Amino acid sequence: MNHQRGSGLSSAIRFGRAGGPRWRRWLCAGLPAITVILAPLAAAAIEGDMVVLQGLDKVTARVWTFEVRIGQAVRFGTLEIHPRVCNRAPPEEPPESSAFLDIYEARPDEKPADLFHGWMFASSPALNALEHPVYDVWVIDCKRTQDGSPSPPAEPERPRAP
């Protein structure tokens, strides 16, 4: 029996020489093409023009919820928050909102200090969190207003009289 490497039909299959399974060659050639064709079918994120944030002041234990337009800034204590981009998953996907935020600490008579630059995710606030001894900030939602004006606050439903 010949035990040299490279002899026989089994070595041709193992080392990828001619005579190997044809399905393997078709799979290797077709997989990139299928990926290119199916990639546009994946649902694209919906870009919002307003991000809903929540902030915690750890000293007073108070929580604030505020809406900020993309490109504008909001002050929360000594923090200055600049939302740059806000995305929301389309309705056919699991709910997820994310925002790219730039956060600075702006104390009076001092140059603003960089604290955070990056993405925050509503479903996983601890994944990429702001680390600050006094304040916590996290993303709640990403909104798209129809005409670009701020959306009015929702009024609670009142019970109807019988």
Backbone as CSV, one residue per row, in Angstrom:
resi,resn,N_x,N_y,N_z,CA_x,CA_y,CA_z,C_x,C_y,C_z
1,MET,0.841,-1.178,0.000,0.000,0.000,0.000,0.886,1.241,0.000
2,ASN,0.508,2.214,-0.778,1.296,3.424,-0.904,0.825,4.441,0.131
3,HIS,1.712,4.840,1.047,1.346,5.783,2.109,1.987,7.146,1.923
4,GLN,2.372,7.479,0.726,2.987,8.773,0.492,1.925,9.862,0.458
5,ARG,2.301,11.024,0.954,1.376,12.158,0.935,1.127,12.585,-0.504
6,GLY,-0.111,12.826,-0.795,-0.458,13.333,-2.109,-0.829,12.257,-3.101
7,SER,-0.936,11.042,-2.681,-1.311,9.999,-3.632,-2.720,9.531,-3.347
8,GLY,-3.425,9.175,-4.373,-4.752,8.610,-4.218,-5.851,9.653,-4.252
9,LEU,-7.091,9.175,-4.355,-8.265,10.030,-4.460,-8.545,10.776,-3.157
10,SER,-8.344,10.125,-2.008,-8.642,10.791,-0.741,-7.736,11.989,-0.519
11,SER,-6.485,11.918,-0.954,-5.603,13.076,-0.790,-6.023,14.202,-1.727
12,ALA,-6.568,13.888,-2.887,-7.031,14.930,-3.806,-8.188,15.695,-3.188
13,ILE,-9.062,15.002,-2.471,-10.194,15.660,-1.819,-9.707,16.484,-0.631
14,ARG,-8.809,15.878,0.183,-8.307,16.565,1.366,-7.547,17.828,1.034
15,PHE,-6.728,17.806,0.021,-5.872,18.936,-0.284,-6.442,19.844,-1.357
16,GLY,-7.709,19.649,-1.731,-8.416,20.575,-2.609,-8.039,20.484,-4.068
17,ARG,-7.460,19.392,-4.501,-7.118,19.249,-5.910,-8.336,18.776,-6.680
18,ALA,-8.198,18.748,-7.973,-9.292,18.309,-8.841,-9.804,16.957,-8.385
19,GLY,-11.061,16.746,-8.562,-11.674,15.504,-8.137,-12.417,15.669,-6.822
20,GLY,-12.318,16.849,-6.188,-13.024,17.121,-4.941,-14.490,17.370,-5.207
21,PRO,-15.286,17.484,-4.169,-16.722,17.703,-4.356,-17.007,19.027,-5.065
22,ARG,-17.883,18.955,-6.020,-18.229,20.160,-6.777,-19.016,21.154,-5.939
23,TRP,-19.820,20.688,-5.000,-20.635,21.598,-4.184,-19.754,22.555,-3.396
24,ARG,-18.565,22.101,-3.014,-17.667,22.966,-2.253,-17.202,24.139,-3.105
25,ARG,-16.898,23.870,-4.373,-16.473,24.948,-5.268,-17.622,25.918,-5.527
26,TRP,-18.841,25.395,-5.725,-20.005,26.261,-5.949,-20.299,27.102,-4.723
27,LEU,-20.155,26.511,-3.548,-20.416,27.244,-2.306,-19.415,28.376,-2.132
28,CYS,-18.149,28.091,-2.365,-17.117,29.116,-2.220,-17.297,30.245,-3.231
29,ALA,-17.747,29.922,-4.417,-17.949,30.946,-5.437,-19.274,31.681,-5.243
30,GLY,-20.294,30.977,-4.764,-21.629,31.568,-4.679,-21.913,32.332,-3.410
31,LEU,-21.227,32.023,-2.312,-21.510,32.678,-1.032,-21.293,34.185,-1.077
32,PRO,-20.172,34.671,-1.621,-20.026,36.133,-1.715,-21.108,36.777,-2.570
33,ALA,-21.517,36.107,-3.644,-22.561,36.666,-4.505,-23.893,36.743,-3.772
34,ILE,-24.223,35.721,-3.007,-25.474,35.728,-2.229,-25.445,36.836,-1.188
35,THR,-24.308,37.039,-0.545,-24.178,38.096,0.459,-24.405,39.464,-0.162
36,VAL,-23.840,39.696,-1.332,-24.004,40.982,-2.011,-25.456,41.203,-2.406
37,ILE,-26.137,40.142,-2.813,-27.528,40.269,-3.235,-28.446,40.505,-2.044
38,LEU,-28.226,39.808,-0.927,-29.127,39.903,0.221,-28.834,41.075,1.145
39,ALA,-27.659,41.665,1.087,-27.306,42.762,1.986,-28.276,43.940,1.909
40,PRO,-28.695,44.402,0.725,-29.634,45.523,0.681,-31.014,45.182,1.252
41,LEU,-31.353,43.897,1.347,-32.656,43.519,1.875,-32.746,43.666,3.394
42,ALA,-31.611,43.762,4.076,-31.628,43.976,5.520,-32.214,45.360,5.795
43,ALA,-33.069,45.450,6.794,-33.739,46.711,7.096,-32.737,47.742,7.605
44,ALA,-32.813,48.930,7.053,-31.918,50.009,7.458,-32.485,50.716,8.686
45,ALA,-31.593,51.261,9.498,-32.007,51.993,10.689,-32.719,53.278,10.278
46,ILE,-33.650,53.711,11.094,-34.389,54.953,10.862,-33.675,56.051,11.623
47,GLU,-33.213,57.055,10.897,-32.476,58.137,11.547,-33.452,59.150,12.130
48,GLY,-33.243,59.491,13.373,-34.107,60.450,14.049,-33.488,61.829,14.090
49,ASP,-34.303,62.814,14.454,-33.793,64.173,14.589,-33.850,64.659,16.038
50,MET,-34.262,63.767,16.948,-34.332,64.126,18.361,-34.040,62.878,19.194
51,VAL,-33.240,63.054,20.227,-32.920,61.943,21.118,-33.507,62.239,22.498
52,VAL,-34.067,61.204,23.115,-34.607,61.318,24.470,-33.564,60.724,25.409
53,LEU,-33.098,61.537,26.329,-32.076,61.137,27.291,-32.639,61.175,28.695
54,GLN,-32.019,60.408,29.558,-32.371,60.466,30.970,-31.077,60.649,31.740
55,GLY,-31.135,61.492,32.747,-29.951,61.765,33.553,-30.251,61.596,35.024
56,LEU,-29.269,61.085,35.744,-29.381,60.894,37.193,-28.328,61.739,37.875
57,ASP,-28.763,62.568,38.811,-27.848,63.283,39.689,-27.680,62.406,40.928
58,LYS,-26.514,61.827,41.110,-26.281,60.866,42.186,-26.264,61.524,43.570
59,VAL,-26.023,62.822,43.620,-25.993,63.521,44.908,-27.404,63.733,45.434
60,THR,-28.301,64.190,44.562,-29.669,64.474,44.997,-30.626,63.314,44.729
61,ALA,-30.173,62.315,43.995,-30.989,61.151,43.611,-32.197,61.543,42.765
62,ARG,-32.063,62.600,41.990,-33.142,63.027,41.092,-32.846,62.595,39.674
63,VAL,-33.919,62.225,38.981,-33.815,61.772,37.599,-34.534,62.774,36.710
64,TRP,-33.868,63.187,35.624,-34.468,64.092,34.655,-34.525,63.400,33.303
65,THR,-35.619,63.626,32.590,-35.766,63.157,31.224,-35.848,64.390,30.336
66,PHE,-35.037,64.424,29.291,-35.041,65.583,28.410,-34.857,65.150,26.971
67,GLU,-35.428,65.945,26.055,-35.326,65.721,24.617,-34.382,66.762,24.033
68,VAL,-33.497,66.299,23.166,-32.506,67.192,22.562,-32.480,66.948,21.065
69,ARG,-32.507,68.025,20.290,-32.390,67.922,18.843,-30.959,67.552,18.475
70,ILE,-30.822,66.792,17.411,-29.507,66.435,16.903,-28.801,67.714,16.455
71,GLY,-27.558,67.893,16.889,-26.782,69.082,16.540,-26.879,70.203,17.556
72,GLN,-27.813,70.109,18.503,-27.917,71.114,19.553,-27.322,70.544,20.842
73,ALA,-27.148,71.408,21.826,-26.566,70.984,23.090,-27.560,71.202,24.217
74,VAL,-27.401,70.434,25.284,-28.214,70.595,26.475,-27.284,70.533,27.685
75,ARG,-27.615,71.311,28.709,-26.850,71.297,29.954,-27.580,70.450,30.972
76,PHE,-26.830,69.607,31.651,-27.350,68.792,32.745,-26.319,68.883,33.865
77,GLY,-26.619,69.711,34.848,-25.637,69.986,35.897,-24.428,70.656,35.272
78,THR,-23.251,70.081,35.503,-22.038,70.623,34.886,-21.737,69.965,33.544
79,LEU,-22.593,69.042,33.113,-22.373,68.354,31.841,-22.994,69.120,30.689
80,GLU,-22.314,69.079,29.564,-22.832,69.631,28.319,-22.896,68.473,27.330
81,ILE,-24.103,68.142,26.866,-24.336,66.968,26.040,-24.668,67.411,24.620
82,HIS,-23.921,66.865,23.652,-24.108,67.173,22.236,-24.458,65.886,21.493
83,PRO,-25.738,65.653,21.175,-26.070,64.484,20.348,-25.710,64.752,18.890
84,ARG,-25.032,63.787,18.258,-24.597,63.945,16.865,-25.449,63.127,15.895
85,VAL,-25.786,61.896,16.281,-26.579,60.999,15.428,-27.490,60.195,16.327
86,CYS,-28.674,59.882,15.813,-29.627,59.074,16.567,-30.312,58.122,15.595
87,ASN,-30.318,56.828,15.929,-30.914,55.808,15.063,-31.899,54.963,15.852
88,ARG,-32.895,54.482,15.131,-33.893,53.590,15.720,-34.090,52.418,14.773
89,ALA,-34.241,51.225,15.346,-34.465,50.037,14.524,-35.829,50.131,13.859
90,PRO,-35.952,49.598,12.641,-37.258,49.597,11.968,-38.250,48.713,12.723
91,PRO,-39.550,48.897,12.467,-40.576,48.175,13.228,-40.494,46.654,13.117
92,GLU,-39.946,46.122,12.013,-39.899,44.672,11.852,-38.735,44.024,12.594
93,GLU,-37.875,44.809,13.222,-36.749,44.284,13.992,-36.987,44.505,15.488
94,PRO,-36.205,43.822,16.328,-36.345,44.062,17.778,-36.086,45.530,18.102
95,PRO,-36.810,46.090,19.070,-36.670,47.514,19.364,-35.274,47.863,19.865
96,GLU,-34.711,48.912,19.295,-33.398,49.397,19.695,-33.248,50.838,19.245
97,SER,-32.783,51.666,20.151,-32.440,53.048,19.830,-30.998,53.259,20.246
98,SER,-30.286,54.022,19.433,-28.892,54.317,19.748,-28.606,55.757,19.361
99,ALA,-27.623,56.341,20.034,-27.249,57.716,19.743,-25.752,57.876,19.920
100,PHE,-25.160,58.680,19.059,-23.760,59.041,19.218,-23.729,60.365,19.960
101,LEU,-23.077,60.379,21.117,-23.058,61.556,21.977,-21.635,62.024,22.236
102,ASP,-21.489,63.338,22.314,-20.270,63.969,22.814,-20.652,64.638,24.124
103,ILE,-19.980,64.277,25.206,-20.305,64.834,26.518,-19.048,65.479,27.098
104,TYR,-19.214,66.717,27.547,-18.124,67.484,28.138,-18.540,67.920,29.543
105,GLU,-17.554,68.123,30.395,-17.835,68.740,31.695,-17.410,70.192,31.585
106,ALA,-18.371,71.098,31.745,-18.130,72.533,31.586,-18.338,73.229,32.919
107,ARG,-17.259,73.397,33.650,-17.318,74.128,34.925,-17.033,75.607,34.664
108,PRO,-17.594,76.481,35.478,-17.356,77.920,35.283,-15.860,78.248,35.378
109,ASP,-15.413,79.125,34.519,-14.030,79.610,34.476,-13.010,78.500,34.199
110,GLU,-13.442,77.390,33.587,-12.526,76.312,33.206,-12.806,75.894,31.769
111,LYS,-11.784,75.362,31.146,-11.945,74.838,29.795,-12.758,73.546,29.881
112,PRO,-13.735,73.325,28.959,-14.520,72.081,29.003,-13.622,70.844,28.890
113,ALA,-13.903,69.850,29.729,-13.128,68.608,29.735,-13.905,67.518,28.990
114,ASP,-13.217,66.786,28.127,-13.837,65.669,27.410,-14.139,64.546,28.390
115,LEU,-15.395,64.070,28.374,-15.778,62.946,29.230,-16.165,61.716,28.435
116,PHE,-16.891,61.920,27.341,-17.428,60.783,26.605,-17.628,61.151,25.146
117,HIS,-17.218,60.265,24.258,-17.472,60.392,22.825,-17.766,58.983,22.331
118,GLY,-19.014,58.713,21.968,-19.319,57.378,21.469,-20.800,57.088,21.411
119,TRP,-21.087,55.835,21.075,-22.462,55.366,20.939,-22.993,54.884,22.277
120,MET,-24.243,55.224,22.556,-24.976,54.674,23.701,-26.206,53.966,23.146
121,PHE,-26.550,52.846,23.770,-27.666,52.021,23.308,-28.741,51.962,24.386
122,ALA,-29.991,52.181,23.982,-31.096,52.196,24.942,-31.293,50.833,25.591
123,SER,-31.102,49.755,24.851,-31.353,48.425,25.401,-30.233,47.947,26.315
124,SER,-29.053,48.551,26.219,-27.907,48.142,27.037,-27.155,49.376,27.528
125,PRO,-27.700,50.094,28.505,-27.054,51.333,28.928,-25.672,51.129,29.535
126,ALA,-25.391,49.970,30.095,-24.086,49.731,30.709,-23.032,49.310,29.692
127,LEU,-23.437,49.038,28.456,-22.497,48.579,27.436,-21.420,49.626,27.158
128,ASN,-21.815,50.869,27.031,-20.876,51.959,26.771,-21.378,53.161,27.553
129,ALA,-21.063,53.195,28.830,-21.657,54.175,29.733,-20.714,55.341,30.005
130,LEU,-21.323,56.459,30.394,-20.570,57.604,30.873,-20.094,57.287,32.292
131,GLU,-18.803,57.449,32.533,-18.264,57.226,33.872,-17.999,58.579,34.515
132,HIS,-18.856,58.949,35.456,-18.739,60.239,36.135,-19.138,60.048,37.595
133,PRO,-18.457,60.684,38.534,-18.781,60.467,39.953,-20.119,61.053,40.396
134,VAL,-20.642,62.047,39.665,-21.876,62.705,40.101,-23.053,62.398,39.193
135,TYR,-22.832,62.221,37.889,-23.933,62.101,36.930,-23.885,60.789,36.148
136,ASP,-25.064,60.283,35.846,-25.254,59.191,34.893,-26.160,59.723,33.790
137,VAL,-25.865,59.369,32.553,-26.690,59.751,31.411,-26.873,58.515,30.550
138,TRP,-28.100,58.295,30.073,-28.350,57.172,29.178,-29.434,57.526,28.181
139,VAL,-29.443,56.788,27.073,-30.403,57.008,25.981,-31.683,56.244,26.280
140,ILE,-32.814,56.904,26.066,-34.123,56.277,26.224,-34.723,55.946,24.859
141,ASP,-34.684,56.912,23.938,-35.357,56.722,22.653,-34.768,57.669,21.618
142,CYS,-35.097,57.396,20.380,-34.740,58.239,19.248,-36.054,58.568,18.536
143,LYS,-36.309,59.836,18.298,-37.573,60.257,17.696,-37.342,60.914,16.346
144,ARG,-38.355,60.809,15.531,-38.384,61.505,14.243,-39.621,62.376,14.244
145,THR,-39.443,63.693,14.280,-40.585,64.597,14.231,-40.915,64.859,12.769
146,GLN,-42.191,65.015,12.466,-42.653,65.142,11.078,-42.182,66.425,10.415
147,ASP,-42.422,67.547,11.052,-42.121,68.832,10.428,-40.858,69.476,10.990
148,GLY,-40.151,68.780,11.868,-38.935,69.340,12.438,-39.181,70.134,13.699
149,SER,-40.451,70.358,14.071,-40.735,71.079,15.309,-40.816,70.086,16.457
150,PRO,-40.568,70.540,17.687,-40.621,69.604,18.806,-42.020,69.036,18.978
151,SER,-42.055,67.769,19.323,-43.363,67.140,19.519,-43.956,67.594,20.850
152,PRO,-45.288,67.835,20.886,-45.908,68.290,22.125,-45.883,67.166,23.157
153,PRO,-45.818,67.522,24.442,-45.835,66.488,25.469,-47.154,65.741,25.456
154,ALA,-47.072,64.439,25.658,-48.297,63.621,25.648,-49.073,63.846,26.935
155,GLU,-50.389,64.029,26.752,-51.243,64.203,27.927,-51.794,62.835,28.338
156,PRO,-51.898,62.585,29.624,-52.442,61.297,30.051,-53.910,61.195,29.687
157,GLU,-54.345,59.984,29.385,-55.754,59.770,29.043,-56.614,59.955,30.285
158,ARG,-57.738,60.618,30.068,-58.682,60.806,31.182,-59.781,59.777,31.067
159,PRO,-60.221,59.244,32.175,-61.312,58.263,32.093,-62.581,58.921,31.572
160,ARG,-63.315,58.196,30.772,-64.570,58.708,30.206,-65.708,58.462,31.194
161,ALA,-66.611,59.400,31.183,-67.785,59.260,32.051,-68.723,58.218,31.474
162,PRO,-69.342,57.382,32.289,-70.262,56.349,31.766,-71.526,56.924,31.198
